[in-house]
Amino acid sequence: MNITPKTKAQLEAAGHQAALLYVDELAAHKSPVGHVELLEMHRRLFAQSWPEIAGRFRNENIEITGTSYLPPHWQRVPQLTYQVLATLNDQIRQTQRTDLLRIATLAAQAHYDIVAIHPFRDGNGRIARCILNYVFRYFDLPYVIIPVEARERYLNALEAANQGSLQLLVDLIIERYEHSLDQLLS
């Protein structure tokens, strides 16, 4: 099948929706997220648009365009991902729904950790945002959407996190959460 750029974008948008529905399902059942669930999110994201990579960790070293950050060697990806998800699941169990700052910080840290590992050939940012939203949905809170208009701020926050400061990403996530809440209430 010959996939045009427009068709690919449509398939990826549908795949992103399928991945988020899966995130909702996991969160609703209070299911922890491990390798299997992360790979399933990725499989749903790319099942139609790029089946060769769907649900598979990368098997080569990569560079991220536009940054000097170098992700870990591909052979370390499964173990690093396991550690990040195990830590996230432990911290979620210790968090109260009323502690929004802690929830936003957990979501930001998990998001950044997934992006930093860059476990997939493509779709790392979308999967990281799925994990971010898993944290919010786990606590029955609305989705956090980072719109294209905030892309530069988002990338700057990730670069600051690469330098050791997660605060810009936490601030952006809290702001976007408040925006989502305002949208729901209006």
Backbone as CSV, one residue per row, in Angstrom:
resi,resn,N_x,N_y,N_z,CA_x,CA_y,CA_z,C_x,C_y,C_z
1,MET,0.834,-1.176,0.000,0.000,0.000,0.000,0.884,1.248,0.000
2,ASN,0.613,2.164,-0.904,1.374,3.405,-1.003,0.751,4.442,-0.070
3,ILE,1.511,4.864,0.943,0.997,5.801,1.927,1.535,7.196,1.615
4,THR,0.632,8.121,1.328,1.014,9.507,1.088,1.280,10.187,2.442
5,PRO,1.983,11.315,2.428,2.194,12.032,3.693,0.873,12.393,4.393
6,LYS,-0.138,12.766,3.614,-1.431,13.118,4.210,-2.075,11.891,4.853
7,THR,-2.039,10.761,4.156,-2.606,9.524,4.694,-1.844,9.086,5.935
8,LYS,-0.509,9.200,5.884,0.319,8.827,7.040,-0.058,9.673,8.256
9,ALA,-0.226,10.985,8.055,-0.615,11.869,9.157,-1.977,11.472,9.722
10,GLN,-2.906,11.111,8.843,-4.235,10.689,9.297,-4.152,9.382,10.078
11,LEU,-3.360,8.445,9.578,-3.191,7.161,10.273,-2.516,7.356,11.627
12,GLU,-1.534,8.256,11.689,-0.858,8.518,12.959,-1.785,9.223,13.940
13,ALA,-2.641,10.109,13.450,-3.615,10.767,14.337,-4.580,9.724,14.908
14,ALA,-5.035,8.812,14.065,-5.920,7.735,14.542,-5.167,6.830,15.513
15,GLY,-3.900,6.571,15.223,-3.077,5.755,16.115,-2.866,6.426,17.459
16,HIS,-2.685,7.745,17.446,-2.514,8.479,18.698,-3.789,8.384,19.532
17,GLN,-4.926,8.491,18.876,-6.197,8.355,19.593,-6.328,6.945,20.186
18,ALA,-5.944,5.923,19.423,-6.007,4.544,19.927,-5.086,4.356,21.126
19,ALA,-3.902,4.958,21.073,-2.961,4.859,22.203,-3.531,5.550,23.436
20,LEU,-4.149,6.711,23.250,-4.730,7.426,24.390,-5.932,6.687,24.975
21,LEU,-6.712,6.016,24.130,-7.819,5.207,24.650,-7.281,4.066,25.507
22,TYR,-6.171,3.491,25.093,-5.523,2.445,25.876,-5.014,3.006,27.206
23,VAL,-4.438,4.200,27.180,-3.986,4.878,28.402,-5.167,5.057,29.351
24,ASP,-6.292,5.503,28.812,-7.499,5.682,29.629,-7.929,4.372,30.277
25,GLU,-7.864,3.299,29.500,-8.246,1.974,30.009,-7.324,1.550,31.160
26,LEU,-6.028,1.704,30.963,-5.065,1.357,32.009,-5.311,2.182,33.270
27,ALA,-5.481,3.485,33.083,-5.672,4.376,34.225,-6.979,4.078,34.953
28,ALA,-8.031,3.812,34.203,-9.334,3.529,34.816,-9.280,2.287,35.694
29,HIS,-8.475,1.305,35.287,-8.336,0.064,36.060,-7.199,0.139,37.084
30,LYS,-6.564,1.307,37.158,-5.428,1.504,38.068,-4.334,0.464,37.816
31,SER,-4.166,0.117,36.556,-3.146,-0.848,36.150,-1.789,-0.162,36.076
32,PRO,-0.762,-0.783,36.632,0.571,-0.195,36.479,1.032,-0.289,35.023
33,VAL,1.950,0.580,34.646,2.500,0.575,33.292,3.890,-0.043,33.339
34,GLY,4.071,-1.092,32.574,5.366,-1.741,32.432,5.754,-1.798,30.964
35,HIS,6.749,-2.642,30.652,7.202,-2.801,29.263,6.053,-3.161,28.334
36,VAL,5.280,-4.137,28.749,4.208,-4.647,27.881,3.247,-3.525,27.515
37,GLU,2.852,-2.746,28.511,1.896,-1.664,28.274,2.510,-0.550,27.423
38,LEU,3.766,-0.212,27.689,4.426,0.822,26.899,4.552,0.395,25.432
39,LEU,4.953,-0.854,25.230,5.064,-1.361,23.856,3.699,-1.414,23.180
40,GLU,2.651,-1.711,23.944,1.300,-1.730,23.373,0.853,-0.325,22.980
41,MET,1.182,0.674,23.780,0.879,2.058,23.395,1.535,2.377,22.054
42,HIS,2.800,2.009,21.951,3.545,2.295,20.721,2.986,1.493,19.547
43,ARG,2.609,0.248,19.794,2.026,-0.566,18.727,0.749,0.089,18.200
44,ARG,-0.092,0.551,19.112,-1.339,1.195,18.695,-1.072,2.498,17.950
45,LEU,-0.048,3.211,18.361,0.303,4.464,17.707,0.695,4.243,16.245
46,PHE,1.480,3.203,15.977,2.036,3.008,14.633,1.520,1.772,13.883
47,ALA,0.544,1.081,14.415,0.078,-0.170,13.792,-0.292,0.005,12.320
48,GLN,-0.926,1.110,11.983,-1.358,1.331,10.605,-0.367,2.139,9.774
49,SER,0.321,3.083,10.415,1.173,3.988,9.648,2.607,3.491,9.454
50,TRP,3.106,2.676,10.386,4.493,2.208,10.289,4.619,0.894,11.049
51,PRO,3.981,-0.157,10.546,3.925,-1.425,11.280,5.286,-2.059,11.556
52,GLU,6.309,-1.738,10.762,7.637,-2.335,10.971,8.248,-1.940,12.315
53,ILE,7.882,-0.780,12.828,8.466,-0.336,14.101,7.457,-0.400,15.243
54,ALA,6.206,-0.638,14.929,5.126,-0.572,15.922,5.350,-1.561,17.060
55,GLY,5.416,-1.033,18.271,5.531,-1.879,19.457,6.885,-2.522,19.645
56,ARG,7.925,-1.910,19.072,9.279,-2.468,19.192,10.248,-1.392,19.665
57,PHE,11.072,-1.761,20.654,12.134,-0.854,21.065,13.109,-0.686,19.903
58,ARG,13.775,0.452,19.880,14.771,0.678,18.818,15.910,-0.327,18.963
59,ASN,16.508,-0.690,17.836,17.617,-1.642,17.844,18.861,-1.040,17.195
60,GLU,18.977,0.273,17.352,20.143,0.990,16.833,20.313,2.274,17.638
61,ASN,21.516,2.816,17.608,21.758,4.098,18.257,21.215,5.209,17.380
62,ILE,20.772,6.274,18.016,20.157,7.382,17.282,20.665,8.710,17.812
63,GLU,20.458,9.741,17.013,20.703,11.121,17.414,19.385,11.857,17.297
64,ILE,19.168,12.835,18.162,17.944,13.614,18.129,18.233,14.923,17.418
65,THR,17.535,15.165,16.326,17.731,16.379,15.538,17.446,17.617,16.380
66,GLY,18.322,18.597,16.293,18.092,19.872,16.951,18.600,19.954,18.380
67,THR,19.281,18.924,18.852,19.806,18.962,20.220,21.150,18.236,20.257
68,SER,21.959,18.591,21.228,23.240,17.899,21.386,23.089,16.670,22.284
69,TYR,21.897,16.478,22.856,21.660,15.348,23.753,21.779,14.029,22.978
70,LEU,22.479,13.081,23.547,22.650,11.765,22.935,21.964,10.709,23.804
71,PRO,20.902,10.071,23.288,20.201,9.038,24.073,21.115,7.851,24.374
72,PRO,20.749,7.067,25.375,21.577,5.913,25.742,21.688,4.891,24.609
73,HIS,22.721,4.075,24.708,22.939,2.993,23.751,21.681,2.127,23.679
74,TRP,21.351,1.673,22.490,20.103,0.943,22.298,20.003,-0.315,23.153
75,GLN,21.131,-0.938,23.479,21.075,-2.164,24.284,20.662,-1.890,25.731
76,ARG,20.770,-0.642,26.177,20.375,-0.275,27.538,18.896,0.117,27.640
77,VAL,18.247,0.297,26.500,16.867,0.799,26.475,15.898,-0.047,27.312
78,PRO,15.830,-1.366,27.145,14.852,-2.128,27.943,15.050,-1.976,29.450
79,GLN,16.275,-2.067,29.935,16.526,-1.975,31.370,16.222,-0.575,31.899
80,LEU,16.648,0.455,31.191,16.373,1.824,31.620,14.871,2.095,31.648
81,THR,14.172,1.605,30.640,12.723,1.792,30.578,12.050,1.075,31.738
82,TYR,12.497,-0.140,32.013,11.951,-0.888,33.147,12.126,-0.095,34.443
83,GLN,13.317,0.457,34.650,13.596,1.218,35.876,12.702,2.446,35.994
84,VAL,12.556,3.183,34.901,11.721,4.387,34.912,10.276,4.034,35.245
85,LEU,9.761,2.992,34.615,8.359,2.627,34.837,8.140,2.054,36.231
86,ALA,9.087,1.279,36.730,8.968,0.740,38.090,8.955,1.877,39.105
87,THR,9.830,2.849,38.922,9.868,4.011,39.816,8.560,4.789,39.731
88,LEU,8.074,5.009,38.521,6.809,5.729,38.347,5.675,5.010,39.069
89,ASN,5.555,3.716,38.871,4.477,2.954,39.514,4.571,3.025,41.037
90,ASP,5.777,2.931,41.576,5.966,3.049,43.027,5.546,4.427,43.522
91,GLN,5.946,5.460,42.806,5.625,6.822,43.241,4.132,7.120,43.120
92,ILE,3.503,6.592,42.104,2.056,6.781,41.956,1.326,6.199,43.161
93,ARG,1.734,5.010,43.599,1.084,4.373,44.744,1.227,5.195,46.022
94,GLN,2.250,6.033,46.084,2.500,6.846,47.277,1.931,8.260,47.165
95,THR,1.158,8.522,46.123,0.679,9.877,45.857,-0.823,9.980,46.086
96,GLN,-1.229,11.088,46.673,-2.647,11.377,46.900,-3.196,12.187,45.721
97,ARG,-4.441,11.925,45.376,-5.098,12.625,44.264,-5.125,14.130,44.477
98,THR,-5.115,14.577,45.707,-5.207,16.004,46.009,-3.869,16.740,45.890
99,ASP,-2.789,16.014,45.697,-1.458,16.634,45.627,-1.086,16.910,44.170
100,LEU,-1.687,17.969,43.618,-1.496,18.293,42.206,-0.039,18.567,41.854
101,LEU,0.679,19.245,42.717,2.084,19.537,42.421,2.887,18.242,42.297
102,ARG,2.660,17.298,43.190,3.357,16.010,43.110,2.950,15.250,41.848
103,ILE,1.669,15.265,41.512,1.194,14.583,40.303,1.848,15.189,39.068
104,ALA,1.867,16.521,38.996,2.488,17.187,37.845,3.981,16.897,37.776
105,THR,4.628,16.853,38.925,6.062,16.555,38.960,6.330,15.110,38.540
106,LEU,5.502,14.175,39.017,5.644,12.776,38.589,5.454,12.650,37.082
107,ALA,4.419,13.309,36.582,4.136,13.251,35.140,5.287,13.848,34.340
108,ALA,5.804,14.988,34.797,6.918,15.635,34.101,8.162,14.756,34.115
109,GLN,8.463,14.171,35.278,9.648,13.312,35.386,9.516,12.086,34.496
110,ALA,8.365,11.434,34.529,8.161,10.243,33.693,8.239,10.609,32.217
111,HIS,7.614,11.726,31.860,7.661,12.196,30.473,9.100,12.425,30.048
112,TYR,9.829,13.179,30.864,11.219,13.467,30.515,12.056,12.194,30.437
113,ASP,11.885,11.303,31.398,12.687,10.074,31.415,12.472,9.251,30.144
114,ILE,11.222,9.156,29.695,10.946,8.402,28.458,11.587,9.106,27.264
115,VAL,11.430,10.427,27.185,12.048,11.167,26.081,13.571,11.015,26.119
116,ALA,14.148,11.059,27.314,15.609,10.956,27.437,16.117,9.584,27.012
117,ILE,15.388,8.547,27.347,15.779,7.197,26.916,15.582,7.049,25.410
118,HIS,14.535,7.689,24.898,14.210,7.611,23.467,14.135,6.143,23.035
119,PRO,13.209,5.381,23.647,13.210,3.935,23.445,12.783,3.462,22.054
120,PHE,12.193,4.355,21.262,11.657,3.936,19.968,12.330,4.670,18.822
121,ARG,12.196,4.106,17.653,12.750,4.736,16.463,12.022,6.033,16.144
122,ASP,10.726,6.072,16.421,9.914,7.269,16.206,8.772,7.246,17.214
123,GLY,8.198,8.413,17.459,7.044,8.498,18.340,7.370,8.665,19.808
124,ASN,8.617,8.949,20.137,9.020,9.058,21.540,8.298,10.181,22.279
125,GLY,8.143,11.330,21.640,7.437,12.440,22.272,5.972,12.109,22.508
126,ARG,5.346,11.490,21.534,3.932,11.118,21.686,3.752,10.069,22.772
127,ILE,4.652,9.102,22.831,4.562,8.083,23.882,4.839,8.708,25.244
128,ALA,5.788,9.626,25.312,6.058,10.318,26.575,4.836,11.112,27.029
129,ARG,4.135,11.733,26.069,2.918,12.467,26.433,1.794,11.503,26.815
130,CYS,1.787,10.302,26.259,0.840,9.272,26.717,1.109,8.919,28.176
131,ILE,2.377,8.760,28.532,2.740,8.448,29.917,2.366,9.616,30.829
132,LEU,2.642,10.836,30.400,2.247,12.021,31.153,0.744,11.968,31.437
133,ASN,-0.047,11.681,30.409,-1.494,11.646,30.572,-1.967,10.427,31.347
134,TYR,-1.230,9.334,31.286,-1.557,8.184,32.131,-1.536,8.612,33.597
135,VAL,-0.523,9.382,33.985,-0.412,9.825,35.373,-1.635,10.669,35.744
136,PHE,-1.979,11.624,34.907,-3.141,12.469,35.209,-4.435,11.656,35.210
137,ARG,-4.620,10.802,34.247,-5.860,10.013,34.159,-5.946,9.010,35.313
138,TYR,-4.819,8.491,35.786,-4.789,7.572,36.923,-5.475,8.214,38.129
139,PHE,-5.280,9.522,38.272,-5.879,10.255,39.388,-7.203,10.910,38.988
140,ASP,-7.791,10.433,37.887,-9.086,10.937,37.394,-9.054,12.428,37.097
141,LEU,-7.934,12.908,36.615,-7.771,14.306,36.238,-7.806,14.408,34.717
142,PRO,-8.107,15.592,34.189,-8.212,15.726,32.722,-6.864,15.577,32.015
143,TYR,-6.977,15.304,30.726,-5.782,15.239,29.885,-5.026,16.564,29.917
144,VAL,-3.725,16.460,29.748,-2.874,17.626,29.574,-2.438,17.619,28.112
145,ILE,-2.859,18.646,27.397,-2.533,18.761,25.979,-1.517,19.879,25.809
146,ILE,-0.428,19.570,25.147,0.575,20.591,24.845,0.383,20.945,23.371
147,PRO,-0.223,22.112,23.102,-0.559,22.464,21.718,0.678,22.852,20.912
148,VAL,0.522,22.834,19.619,1.627,23.169,18.721,2.135,24.588,18.988
149,GLU,1.259,25.483,19.449,1.684,26.854,19.747,2.697,26.892,20.896
150,ALA,2.693,25.879,21.738,3.609,25.824,22.876,4.848,24.980,22.576
151,ARG,5.029,24.593,21.329,6.120,23.686,20.960,7.498,24.236,21.349
152,GLU,7.746,25.514,21.056,9.066,26.073,21.377,9.299,26.078,22.888
153,ARG,8.282,26.441,23.635,8.405,26.436,25.095,8.624,25.013,25.611
154,TYR,7.907,24.067,25.022,8.036,22.649,25.371,9.461,22.160,25.101
155,LEU,9.988,22.469,23.931,11.351,22.047,23.585,12.384,22.712,24.496
156,ASN,12.154,23.981,24.844,13.056,24.665,25.784,13.011,24.001,27.154
157,ALA,11.816,23.582,27.575,11.679,22.894,28.870,12.425,21.559,28.844
158,LEU,12.352,20.844,27.720,13.085,19.579,27.603,14.592,19.820,27.615
159,GLU,15.020,20.883,26.952,16.453,21.204,26.950,16.922,21.563,28.362
160,ALA,16.104,22.311,29.097,16.447,22.630,30.490,16.521,21.348,31.322
161,ALA,15.619,20.415,31.068,15.654,19.126,31.776,16.924,18.365,31.422
162,ASN,17.366,18.456,30.170,18.639,17.832,29.788,19.794,18.398,30.609
163,GLN,19.659,19.654,31.028,20.693,20.319,31.823,20.481,20.118,33.325
164,GLY,19.429,19.374,33.692,19.219,19.044,35.097,18.080,19.763,35.797
165,SER,17.354,20.635,35.097,16.254,21.365,35.718,14.918,20.972,35.090
166,LEU,14.086,20.332,35.878,12.777,19.885,35.416,11.702,20.962,35.595
167,GLN,12.029,22.061,36.268,11.020,23.043,36.679,10.231,23.639,35.514
168,LEU,10.875,23.965,34.402,10.152,24.543,33.266,9.112,23.565,32.717
169,LEU,9.444,22.288,32.711,8.494,21.286,32.233,7.338,21.127,33.217
170,VAL,7.632,21.115,34.503,6.577,21.041,35.524,5.655,22.249,35.385
171,ASP,6.227,23.444,35.238,5.422,24.662,35.105,4.520,24.595,33.875
172,LEU,5.065,24.144,32.760,4.277,24.025,31.534,3.135,23.026,31.724
173,ILE,3.409,21.911,32.345,2.389,20.886,32.556,1.291,21.410,33.483
174,ILE,1.651,22.096,34.535,0.630,22.666,35.431,-0.225,23.689,34.677
175,GLU,0.423,24.534,33.907,-0.316,25.531,33.124,-1.283,24.853,32.150
176,ARG,-0.818,23.823,31.471,-1.680,23.135,30.495,-2.785,22.351,31.205
177,TYR,-2.498,21.821,32.388,-3.538,21.164,33.186,-4.619,22.174,33.550
178,GLU,-4.212,23.359,34.016,-5.181,24.388,34.380,-6.010,24.801,33.172
179,HIS,-5.381,24.866,32.010,-6.115,25.190,30.780,-7.145,24.100,30.486
180,SER,-6.756,22.842,30.616,-7.693,21.738,30.385,-8.863,21.794,31.363
181,LEU,-8.568,22.103,32.595,-9.608,22.211,33.609,-10.558,23.357,33.274
182,ASP,-10.011,24.511,32.867,-10.854,25.645,32.457,-11.764,25.260,31.293
183,GLN,-11.211,24.515,30.326,-12.003,24.085,29.170,-13.162,23.191,29.612
184,LEU,-12.893,22.306,30.542,-13.939,21.400,31.034,-15.025,22.154,31.798
185,LEU,-14.624,23.168,32.540,-15.574,23.897,33.380,-16.374,24.958,32.614
186,SER,-15.917,25.306,31.421,-16.643,26.350,30.660,-17.568,25.765,29.619
